[in-house]
């Protein structure tokens, strides 16, 4: 069964982005929010506390990040810590949790392996779809940080480029609480940089140092359950959340197993091969 109409396919080819309201039900979104809260409760009893920021990282944070591709790990907001201590309740200080819930938790696996998403991946031309990365993004009231202009291909490189981002609003996203913005048609431009491993750390290889021309940027406000499909080369961004309302979202990134996945991509799963849309064994 095909999911997209010809009109939607044409729009996606033209814009590099597609907004599909109601792709997930309110109930499905609620199940995921509840499950994440349970997982965070489990995490609280552990000691994995690290600040996540796209504007700067220290070495130990980097190590923690680089080994998170096959785990369920929390990352906190810059403003959540004071003098090395978590200054707010954990559930209010989290920036995101990642990056393998889709293969490690049955509820997340179900959400990511929804039949309509399998069909959508087929529509998008995937031959051997592989579920690479999942993130639960909090965008907390008042302290939810900015995610700077980027393309997902920069971070999840394949040769040729095959990454697609599936972004799901688990709560209503507006310009006030930090919805996505993108540059329609920008996916036809070459990407400006590549973030990759080098030695024990990472570097950003810059191909084009010019900033994105954000004049043509459009906001992508989304009701709960809306799916935003984002081409791997589409520049996108989200503002800090200065409002009183959280903006929970979930993202899944897909690649094609037919493409080459470089060994210097940040996300490596040495002990856990990537899986497709068939459920992990035991789920
Ligand atoms: Fe992104």
Boltz pocket constraint, residues with backbone or C-beta under 6 A from the ligand:
constraints:
  - pocket:
      binder: B
      contacts: [[A, 150], [A, 151], [A, 152], [A, 165], [A, 236]]
      max_distance: 6.0
